[in-house]
Amino acid sequence: MKKKTYLKPLSHRPQELRQRLYTLYMEKYFNLFLNSYEWDGISHDQREYLMRAFWFNGSVAAFSIIQPLKKFLGTTAAAFSDSESDKGLIGFAPFAIQNYNMYDYPTTALLINVRGVPYIPKKVMVNHEDVVLGFAQHNRRPIEETISTLVKQIVNAEMAINTNINALKTPIIFTIGPDSAQHAQDFQNNLENDTPDFFANVGELDNIKALNSGVQPFFKDLYEYKKNIEGEIKTFLGLDNNDQGKRERENVDETNSNNDVINASRDSVLDCLNEFCDDISDVLGFDISVEAKQKPVTAVSEDGDIQGGPQPGAPKGGQENGNEYALLLFTGRDYRGRWHG
């Protein structure tokens, strides 16, 4: 019995492409998140560390490194010459929660010494006394968790687009009988020479059959689906997702409602970060602050103009102040996300 031979699919290629696409989109949105906030009062390394911690862990602990020039840093003390030796330095580290109060709020935690440095305390730290625990979201979940779920949907769309392209590239396959080889060759030559007419004997075409994939091009639908998911990610990150094409498809109410969600998403994260900064100032005595680089997305009027110009009774000082005044009237917040009664 003749042994059958089966073609082995290159199964690793789709998985490899899927992983590369996933990594590409995760890095894209991580970089957007990392560049969305401006910190003041901390070093570049600390800023990068904070944003990575909020992205991957959703949380970070702030604590005081007491008298770093004398006790902990030794020969590297010159790098921190701007600090007051009696006040110390602010440090950041991941943590493991040990206890909660009756309202499910963390009360004590252990700092995790990832790099084995000598100046991270080993004792259990009391929240709002020895340490300040900060969270990127009110649900205390990592930013990456939500983004990863949506990016997987984008990758599925990209893989579907890739499959659609490969299917469209499948050539037409002709099956012919032994007596039809010459006619099949003539038929192929006529096709390649754009000859509109082809004459065959009666019944000859029954011996020449063509097979094709029958795939319809759905690129536009798949692309729109992918863009919609990307818009959801931008909304979650508080970034403007109103491209010109989307503005043309939406009416004013839909656009303004979308803008409200974008601003609310940005404020949700910014409120948590501001609370973290305020607690650091109150508990540890270090003055740090954070602002969103992207200004709130403004409302659109019925004639398509962007609202937010100087209003009656608005403070003078140009378009920016007018926009801030309109924002205060609408949301009760200024650009830094602070409430104004």
Phi, psi and chi 1 to 4 in degrees:
 res  aa     phi    psi   chi1   chi2   chi3   chi4
   1 MET       -  129.7 -178.4  176.3  179.1      -
   2 LYS   -71.6  131.6 -173.8  176.8 -179.7 -179.1
   3 LYS   -74.4  131.1 -175.4  178.2  179.7 -178.7
   4 LYS   -79.1  142.8  -66.4 -177.2  178.8 -180.0
   5 THR  -113.4  128.3  -58.0      -      -      -
   6 TYR  -115.3  140.2  -62.5   94.9      -      -
   7 LEU   -74.7  133.1  -67.6  177.3      -      -
   8 LYS   -91.7  119.4  -65.1 -178.0  179.2 -179.8
   9 PRO   -68.1  148.2   26.2  -33.7      -      -
  10 LEU   -81.4   77.0  -60.8  177.1      -      -
  11 SER   -67.8  -20.8   58.1      -      -      -
  12 HIS   -74.3  -21.6   65.7  -78.6      -      -
  13 ARG   -66.5  -48.0  -70.8 -174.9  177.6  177.4
  14 PRO   -60.3  -41.3  -23.3   33.8      -      -
  15 GLN   -64.2  -39.1  -75.9   80.5   -6.8      -
  16 GLU   -65.9  -43.1 -178.9 -179.4   -4.0      -
  17 LEU   -64.1  -42.2  176.6   60.4      -      -
  18 ARG   -60.3  -44.5  179.1  179.8  -69.5  -87.4
  19 GLN   -65.9  -39.4 -176.2   58.3   46.9      -
  20 ARG   -65.8  -41.4  -72.6 -176.6  177.9 -178.5
  21 LEU   -64.3  -42.3  -73.3  170.3      -      -
  22 TYR   -60.9  -46.6  177.6   80.4      -      -
  23 THR   -62.2  -41.8  -58.5      -      -      -
  24 LEU   -59.5  -48.1 -177.2  149.5      -      -
  25 TYR   -72.7  -35.6  -81.0  102.8      -      -
  26 MET   -65.2  -40.8  -70.9  -60.3  -66.4      -
  27 GLU   -66.7  -37.6  -70.2  178.1  -10.6      -
  28 LYS   -59.4  -49.2  169.8 -175.7  175.6  179.6
  29 TYR   -79.2  -26.0  -69.4  112.8      -      -
  30 PHE   -63.8  -44.2  169.0   71.0      -      -
  31 ASN   -64.9  -37.8  -70.7  -29.3      -      -
  32 LEU   -63.8  -43.1  -74.1  176.1      -      -
  33 PHE   -64.6  -43.8  172.9   72.9      -      -
  34 LEU   -60.6  -31.7 -165.4   71.0      -      -
  35 ASN   -98.1   11.6 -160.7   44.5      -      -
  36 SER   -90.5  -13.2  -65.3      -      -      -
  37 TYR  -130.8  143.7  -62.9   92.4      -      -
  38 GLU  -112.3  120.2 -174.8   71.0   36.0      -
  39 TRP  -102.5  148.0  -67.3   82.3      -      -
  40 ASP  -132.9  140.0 -172.8   43.4      -      -
  41 GLY    97.6    0.9      -      -      -      -
  42 ILE  -132.5  163.7   56.6  177.2      -      -
  43 SER   -78.7  170.2   68.0      -      -      -
  44 HIS   -61.0  -42.5  174.7  -90.3      -      -
  45 ASP   -62.7  -41.0  -68.8  -10.6      -      -
  46 GLN   -67.0  -38.9  -70.4  172.7  -38.4      -
  47 ARG   -61.7  -47.4  170.7 -171.1  173.2  -84.8
  48 GLU   -61.4  -40.2  -66.3  -84.9  -34.4      -
  49 TYR   -64.9  -44.0 -178.4   84.8      -      -
  50 LEU   -60.2  -48.5  -79.9  180.0      -      -
  51 MET   -65.9  -36.6  -63.5  -57.0  -69.9      -
  52 ARG   -66.5  -39.9  -71.6  176.4 -179.0  -87.1
  53 ALA   -64.0  -42.9      -      -      -      -
  54 PHE   -67.9  -33.7  -73.2  133.2      -      -
  55 TRP   -70.0  -52.7  174.2  -91.3      -      -
  56 PHE   -84.3  -36.8  -69.2  107.7      -      -
  57 ASN  -108.1  -24.9  -58.2  -35.1      -      -
  58 GLY    80.1    3.4      -      -      -      -
  59 SER  -159.5  163.2   61.0      -      -      -
  60 VAL  -163.1  154.1   71.8      -      -      -
  61 ALA  -109.9  139.5      -      -      -      -
  62 ALA  -109.9  137.0      -      -      -      -
  63 PHE  -148.0  167.1   63.7   99.3      -      -
  64 SER   -95.9  131.2  -64.7      -      -      -
  65 ILE   -93.2  102.5  -57.2  175.3      -      -
  66 ILE   -72.9  131.6  -53.9  -58.6      -      -
  67 GLN    42.3   61.5  -65.7 -177.6  -21.4      -
  68 PRO   -66.1  -28.8   26.0  -35.2      -      -
  69 LEU   -68.7  -31.6  -56.7 -175.0      -      -
  70 LYS   -98.1  -39.1  -61.1  177.9 -179.7  178.7
  71 LYS  -101.0  -36.4 -174.2  176.4  179.7 -179.5
  72 PHE  -112.5  -45.2  -66.8  108.9      -      -
  73 LEU   -89.9  -16.4  -58.5 -179.2      -      -
  74 GLY    56.1 -123.3      -      -      -      -
  75 THR   -68.8  -15.5   57.3      -      -      -
  76 THR   -88.6    6.7   64.0      -      -      -
  77 ALA   -62.2  -26.0      -      -      -      -
  78 ALA   -61.5  -27.7      -      -      -      -
  79 ALA   -69.7  -13.8      -      -      -      -
  80 PHE  -122.2   35.9  -57.8   93.8      -      -
  81 SER   -67.9  -16.6   59.3      -      -      -
  82 ASP   -79.4  -11.2  -66.6  -24.0      -      -
  83 SER   -86.1  152.2  -60.3      -      -      -
  84 GLU   -84.3  127.9  -60.2  175.8    5.5      -
  85 SER   -63.7  -30.4   60.0      -      -      -
  86 ASP   -79.6  -23.6   57.1  -19.3      -      -
  87 LYS   -87.1  -33.3 -178.6  179.1  178.7 -179.1
  88 GLY    86.6 -166.5      -      -      -      -
  89 LEU  -120.0  157.9  -64.6  172.6      -      -
  90 ILE   -90.0  135.2 -174.6  171.1      -      -
  91 GLY  -123.9  157.9      -      -      -      -
  92 PHE  -130.8  143.0  -59.5  100.1      -      -
  93 ALA  -157.5  154.2      -      -      -      -
  94 PRO   -69.5  165.9   24.5  -32.6      -      -
  95 PHE  -148.5  161.5   62.2   88.7      -      -
  96 ALA  -120.2  120.9      -      -      -      -
  97 ILE   -68.7  135.3  -62.2  173.6      -      -
  98 GLN  -103.7  -38.8  -59.0  -60.7  -63.8      -
  99 ASN  -143.5  155.5  -62.6  103.9      -      -
 100 TYR  -124.6  157.0  -65.3   85.7      -      -
 101 ASN   -90.5 -174.0   62.8   15.9      -      -
 102 MET   -67.9  -15.6   62.1 -178.5  -67.2      -
 103 TYR   -99.8   17.3  -58.0  110.8      -      -
 104 ASP    64.8   31.2 -160.9   34.2      -      -
 105 TYR  -106.3  134.6 -165.2   78.8      -      -
 106 PRO   -62.5  133.3  -19.8   32.1      -      -
 107 THR  -111.3  -32.5   55.3      -      -      -
 108 THR  -137.1  154.9   60.1      -      -      -
 109 ALA  -155.1  155.5      -      -      -      -
 110 LEU  -106.2  131.2  -84.6  173.4      -      -
 111 LEU   -77.4  140.4  -59.3 -175.1      -      -
 112 ILE   -98.5  117.9  -59.0  174.0      -      -
 113 ASN   -91.2   82.8 -165.5  -15.6      -      -
 114 VAL   -64.6  -41.9  177.9      -      -      -
 115 ARG   -97.4    4.0  -62.2  -59.6  178.1 -174.7
 116 GLY    67.0   31.3      -      -      -      -
 117 VAL   -76.1  154.3  -65.0      -      -      -
 118 PRO   -82.6   -7.8   28.9  -35.4      -      -
 119 TYR  -109.9   17.8   40.7   81.8      -      -
 120 ILE   -97.0  120.4  -68.1 -177.6      -      -
 121 PRO   -59.0  146.9  -22.3   33.1      -      -
 122 LYS   -99.3  -11.5  -61.8  179.5 -179.8  179.1
 123 LYS   -79.5  164.6   68.0  174.9 -175.8  177.3
 124 VAL   -70.0  126.8  175.1      -      -      -
 125 MET  -100.2  140.2  -51.5  -73.4  -82.4      -
 126 VAL   -92.5  125.2  179.1      -      -      -
 127 ASN   -64.2  134.9 -167.1   15.9      -      -
 128 HIS    69.4   13.4  -72.7   94.3      -      -
 129 GLU  -128.7  -61.7  -70.0 -175.5   14.6      -
 130 ASP   -94.9  -24.2  -52.6  -44.8      -      -
 131 VAL  -149.0  157.9   69.9      -      -      -
 132 VAL  -121.0  122.3  173.3      -      -      -
 133 LEU   -95.1  125.6  -54.1 -177.1      -      -
 134 GLY  -116.7  145.9      -      -      -      -
 135 PHE  -129.7  146.2  -59.8   92.0      -      -
 136 ALA   -79.9  -26.1      -      -      -      -
 137 GLN  -135.6  158.3  -58.4 -175.4   83.0      -
 138 HIS   -66.1  -26.8  -65.7  -71.8      -      -
 139 ASN   -83.1   -2.7   61.3    6.5      -      -
 140 ARG    63.0   26.0  -55.7  173.9 -163.5  161.2
 141 ARG  -101.2  155.7  -55.4  -61.2  -57.3  171.3
 142 PRO   -66.8  146.6  -19.3   30.9      -      -
 143 ILE   -61.2  -39.0  -61.3  -69.2      -      -
 144 GLU   -58.5  -32.5  179.4 -161.8   33.9      -
 145 GLU   -60.1  -46.9 -169.7  173.6   77.5      -
 146 THR   -69.7  -44.2  -60.1      -      -      -
 147 ILE   -61.6  -40.7  -57.0  -60.3      -      -
 148 SER   -60.8  -40.5  176.9      -      -      -
 149 THR   -61.6  -43.3  -59.2      -      -      -
 150 LEU   -73.8  -35.9  -64.9  172.7      -      -
 151 VAL   -64.3  -35.2  163.7      -      -      -
 152 LYS   -61.5  -35.3  -71.8  176.5 -178.2  177.4
 153 GLN   -68.9  -37.9  -64.1 -175.9   41.0      -
 154 ILE   -63.0  -43.1  -67.8  177.2      -      -
 155 VAL   -63.3  -38.6  172.5      -      -      -
 156 ASN   -60.1  -41.1  -75.2  -23.3      -      -
 157 ALA   -65.9  -42.4      -      -      -      -
 158 GLU   -62.4  -40.4  -69.8  -82.5   13.1      -
 159 MET   -67.2  -36.6  -65.7  -59.3  -66.9      -
 160 ALA   -65.1  -40.0      -      -      -      -
 161 ILE   -62.4  -42.6  -68.5  173.5      -      -
 162 ASN   -64.5  -41.2 -177.0   67.1      -      -
 163 THR   -63.2  -40.4  -59.6      -      -      -
 164 ASN   -62.2  -40.6 -153.7 -113.4      -      -
 165 ILE   -65.5  -45.5  -67.7  173.7      -      -
 166 ASN   -63.2  -37.3  -72.3  -26.6      -      -
 167 ALA   -66.5  -37.8      -      -      -      -
 168 LEU   -70.5  -22.8  -70.6  175.4      -      -
 169 LYS   -82.5   -7.8  -68.9 -168.6  -61.4 -176.6
 170 THR   -64.4  124.4  -57.7      -      -      -
 171 PRO   -71.9  161.7   27.6  -35.0      -      -
 172 ILE   -72.9  131.0  -61.6  175.2      -      -
 173 ILE  -108.4  126.5  -57.9  173.2      -      -
 174 PHE  -106.0  134.1  -67.2   97.1      -      -
 175 THR  -107.9  130.1   60.5      -      -      -
 176 ILE  -131.4  154.2   60.0  175.6      -      -
 177 GLY   -87.4  168.1      -      -      -      -
 178 PRO   -63.9  -24.5   21.6  -33.0      -      -
 179 ASP   -93.0    2.6  -61.3  -30.7      -      -
 180 SER  -114.8   10.6  -54.8      -      -      -
 181 ALA   -62.2  -44.3      -      -      -      -
 182 GLN   -66.9  -42.5 -174.9   57.7   48.9      -
 183 HIS   -64.3  -36.0  -74.6   88.7      -      -
 184 ALA   -65.1  -39.9      -      -      -      -
 185 GLN   -64.1  -41.4 -176.4   65.3   50.3      -
 186 ASP   -63.7  -39.6  -65.6  -20.3      -      -
 187 PHE   -62.8  -42.7 -177.0   43.6      -      -
 188 GLN   -63.9  -42.4  179.4 -177.2    4.9      -
 189 ASN   -62.4  -40.0  -67.1  -23.9      -      -
 190 ASN   -64.4  -39.4  -72.6  -21.6      -      -
 191 LEU   -63.3  -45.5  -74.1  176.3      -      -
 192 GLU   -68.2  -27.7  -67.2  177.3   -9.8      -
 193 ASN   -95.2   10.2  -65.7  -35.3      -      -
 194 ASP    57.4   31.9  -62.3  -39.0      -      -
 195 THR   -74.8  123.4  -56.6      -      -      -
 196 PRO   -75.6  -19.8   28.4  -34.2      -      -
 197 ASP  -117.9  143.8  -58.1  -45.4      -      -
 198 PHE  -143.8  124.6  176.3   74.3      -      -
 199 PHE  -106.5  132.2  -62.2   93.9      -      -
 200 ALA  -135.4  159.5      -      -      -      -
 201 ASN   -68.5  158.4  -64.7  -32.9      -      -
 202 VAL   -60.7  129.4  176.5      -      -      -
 203 GLY    81.8   -6.6      -      -      -      -
 204 GLU   -66.8  -38.4 -173.6   67.1   32.0      -
 205 LEU   -67.3  -18.3  -68.8 -179.3      -      -
 206 ASP   -66.9  -22.0  -67.9  -23.2      -      -
 207 ASN   -91.7   -1.6  -63.0  -36.8      -      -
 208 ILE  -122.8  109.6  -55.8  176.3      -      -
 209 LYS  -120.7  143.7  -61.5  178.7 -178.9  179.6
 210 ALA  -112.3  139.1      -      -      -      -
 211 LEU  -117.6  136.4  -56.3  176.0      -      -
 212 ASN  -141.4  166.7   60.3   68.5      -      -
 213 SER   -72.8  -25.3   63.6      -      -      -
 214 GLY    69.8   15.9      -      -      -      -
 215 VAL   -77.0  134.0  173.3      -      -      -
 216 GLN   -95.6  143.1  -60.1  -64.1  -39.6      -
 217 PRO   -73.7  114.7   25.2  -31.6      -      -
 218 PHE  -113.2   29.7  -65.4  111.4      -      -
 219 PHE   -59.8  -44.3  -59.0  109.1      -      -
 220 LYS   -62.7  -45.5 -176.0  176.5 -179.4 -179.7
 221 ASP   -64.2  -42.8  -66.4  -22.8      -      -
 222 LEU   -66.1  -39.7  -69.3  169.7      -      -
 223 TYR   -65.0  -42.4 -179.7   76.1      -      -
 224 GLU   -63.5  -40.2  -73.9  -61.9  -38.4      -
 225 TYR   -60.8  -44.6  171.5   70.5      -      -
 226 LYS   -63.3  -42.5 -177.5  176.9   78.5   75.7
 227 LYS   -64.4  -35.5  -67.0  -65.5  -70.0 -177.2
 228 ASN   -64.7  -40.7  -72.8  -22.1      -      -
 229 ILE   -67.9  -40.5  -59.7  174.9      -      -
 230 GLU   -61.1  -35.9  -70.3 -166.8   88.9      -
 231 GLY   -63.5  -37.4      -      -      -      -
 232 GLU   -63.7  -39.7  -70.5 -174.4   31.9      -
 233 ILE   -65.4  -44.5  -65.1  179.0      -      -
 234 LYS   -61.8  -39.1  -70.5 -178.6  179.2  179.2
 235 THR   -62.2  -45.2  -62.5      -      -      -
 236 PHE   -60.8  -37.4  176.2   75.6      -      -
 237 LEU   -82.5   -2.3  -66.2  176.0      -      -
 238 GLY    76.6   26.8      -      -      -      -
 239 LEU  -105.4  148.0  -56.4  174.4      -      -
 240 ASP   -64.5  124.1 -171.7   -0.3      -      -
 241 ASN  -112.4   14.3   63.2   14.8      -      -
 242 ASN   -89.4   81.3  -71.9  -42.0      -      -
 243 ASP   -74.4  165.7   57.2   74.7      -      -
 244 GLN   -60.6  -40.7 -175.1   60.2   34.2      -
 245 GLY   -62.6  -38.0      -      -      -      -
 246 LYS   -69.2  -38.9 -174.8  174.9 -178.9 -179.6
 247 ARG   -60.1  -38.0  -72.1 -176.3 -175.6  -85.7
 248 GLU   -69.9  -28.8  -67.4  173.4   -5.3      -
 249 ARG   -84.2  -24.2  -66.3 -169.3  -58.4  -90.1
 250 GLU   -97.6  151.3  -68.8 -178.2  -17.7      -
 251 ASN   -85.3  177.2   59.9   38.5      -      -
 252 VAL   -62.7  -43.3  173.0      -      -      -
 253 ASP   -63.4  -40.8  -69.7  -22.6      -      -
 254 GLU   -65.0  -42.1  -70.8  174.1  -25.5      -
 255 THR   -63.3  -45.6  -59.3      -      -      -
 256 ASN   -67.4  -36.9  -71.7  -23.8      -      -
 257 SER   -63.9  -41.2  176.2      -      -      -
 258 ASN   -62.6  -41.5  175.8   70.4      -      -
 259 ASN   -63.0  -38.5  -68.0  -14.9      -      -
 260 ASP   -61.3  -40.8  -65.7  -16.5      -      -
 261 VAL   -67.3  -40.2  176.7      -      -      -
 262 ILE   -59.2  -49.0  -66.0  172.6      -      -
 263 ASN   -64.6  -40.1  -66.7  -27.4      -      -
 264 ALA   -65.4  -38.3      -      -      -      -
 265 SER   -65.2  -42.8  -62.8      -      -      -
 266 ARG   -63.7  -45.0  179.2 -168.5  -64.6  109.8
 267 ASP   -64.5  -32.5  -70.3  -18.3      -      -
 268 SER   -61.5  -44.8  177.7      -      -      -
 269 VAL   -73.0  -43.0  174.5      -      -      -
 270 LEU   -63.3  -36.6 -170.0   58.7      -      -
 271 ASP   -60.6  -42.3  -76.6  -12.1      -      -
 272 CYS   -64.8  -42.1  -68.2      -      -      -
 273 LEU   -67.7  -39.5  -59.8 -175.4      -      -
 274 ASN   -66.0  -38.7  -80.9  -34.7      -      -
 275 GLU   -62.5  -39.7 -179.2 -179.2   -8.2      -
 276 PHE   -60.9  -45.5 -177.0   50.3      -      -
 277 CYS   -65.0  -42.2  -67.7      -      -      -
 278 ASP   -63.5  -41.5  -67.5  -19.3      -      -
 279 ASP   -66.7  -36.7  -70.5  -15.6      -      -
 280 ILE   -62.1  -42.1  -72.0  174.7      -      -
 281 SER   -64.9  -43.5  177.0      -      -      -
 282 ASP   -72.5  -38.4  -64.9  -20.9      -      -
 283 VAL   -92.8  -45.6  177.3      -      -      -
 284 LEU  -101.7  -18.0  -56.1  178.2      -      -
 285 GLY    83.2   15.9      -      -      -      -
 286 PHE  -101.6  136.2  -64.3  100.3      -      -
 287 ASP   -98.4   99.8 -175.0   19.3      -      -
 288 ILE  -127.3  155.8   69.1  173.1      -      -
 289 SER  -146.4  163.6   61.2      -      -      -
 290 VAL  -143.5  142.7   61.1      -      -      -
 291 GLU  -136.2  151.0  -65.8 -177.9    0.2      -
 292 ALA   -79.1  131.1      -      -      -      -
 293 LYS   -70.2  -35.5  -70.9 -175.2  177.7 -178.9
 294 GLN   -83.1  126.6  -62.9  -75.0  -24.1      -
 295 LYS   -73.8  155.5  -67.0 -177.6  178.7  179.7
 296 PRO   -55.6  142.5  -25.9   34.5      -      -
 297 VAL   -71.6  126.7 -177.0      -      -      -
 298 THR   -86.2  161.7   50.1      -      -      -
 299 ALA   -75.7  159.3      -      -      -      -
 300 VAL  -115.5  134.9  179.7      -      -      -
 301 SER   -85.3  175.0   64.3      -      -      -
 302 GLU   -62.9  -30.2  -69.4  -68.0  -19.4      -
 303 ASP   -87.4    5.6   57.4    5.4      -      -
 304 GLY    91.7   -3.4      -      -      -      -
 305 ASP   -78.2  153.8  -66.0  -27.1      -      -
 306 ILE   -82.0  125.4  -58.9  -61.5      -      -
 307 GLN   -80.3  166.1  -66.1  179.5  -14.3      -
 308 GLY   120.2    7.5      -      -      -      -
 309 GLY   -74.4  179.9      -      -      -      -
 310 PRO   -57.1  130.1  -23.7   33.9      -      -
 311 GLN  -108.8  161.0  -54.1  -68.5  -32.4      -
 312 PRO   -57.0  125.1  -24.7   33.9      -      -
 313 GLY    84.7    0.8      -      -      -      -
 314 ALA   -75.9  152.7      -      -      -      -
 315 PRO   -65.3  145.8   24.3  -33.9      -      -
 316 LYS   -79.9  161.3  -62.9 -179.7 -179.6  179.9
 317 GLY   133.0   19.1      -      -      -      -
 318 GLY   101.9 -179.6      -      -      -      -
 319 GLN   -62.7  -38.4 -178.4   70.6   18.3      -
 320 GLU   -62.7  -44.3 -178.2  173.4  -18.4      -
 321 ASN   -64.7  -36.0  -73.1  -19.6      -      -
 322 GLY   -63.9  -41.5      -      -      -      -
 323 ASN   -62.9  -40.5  -73.8  -22.5      -      -
 324 GLU   -66.4  -37.2 -176.9  164.2    0.7      -
 325 TYR   -64.6  -43.8  177.7   74.4      -      -
 326 ALA   -62.4  -37.1      -      -      -      -
 327 LEU   -66.2  -40.3 -179.4   66.6      -      -
 328 LEU   -62.7  -41.8  -72.9  172.3      -      -
 329 LEU   -63.3  -36.4  -70.1  178.7      -      -
 330 PHE   -84.7  -42.5 -174.0   69.5      -      -
 331 THR  -116.9  -15.3   65.7      -      -      -
 332 GLY    78.5   11.9      -      -      -      -
 333 ARG  -124.4  152.6  -62.1  175.5 -178.8  -87.8
 334 ASP   -95.3 -173.0   61.7   14.9      -      -
 335 TYR   -64.0  -21.9  -75.4  130.9      -      -
 336 ARG   -88.7    3.4  -66.3  177.2  174.5   84.9
 337 GLY    82.3   11.0      -      -      -      -
 338 ARG   -87.3  143.8  -62.0  174.8  -61.8 -165.8
 339 TRP   -78.8  144.6  -74.2  100.9      -      -
 340 HIS  -129.5  121.4  -69.0 -101.9      -      -
 341 GLY   -79.5      -      -      -      -      -
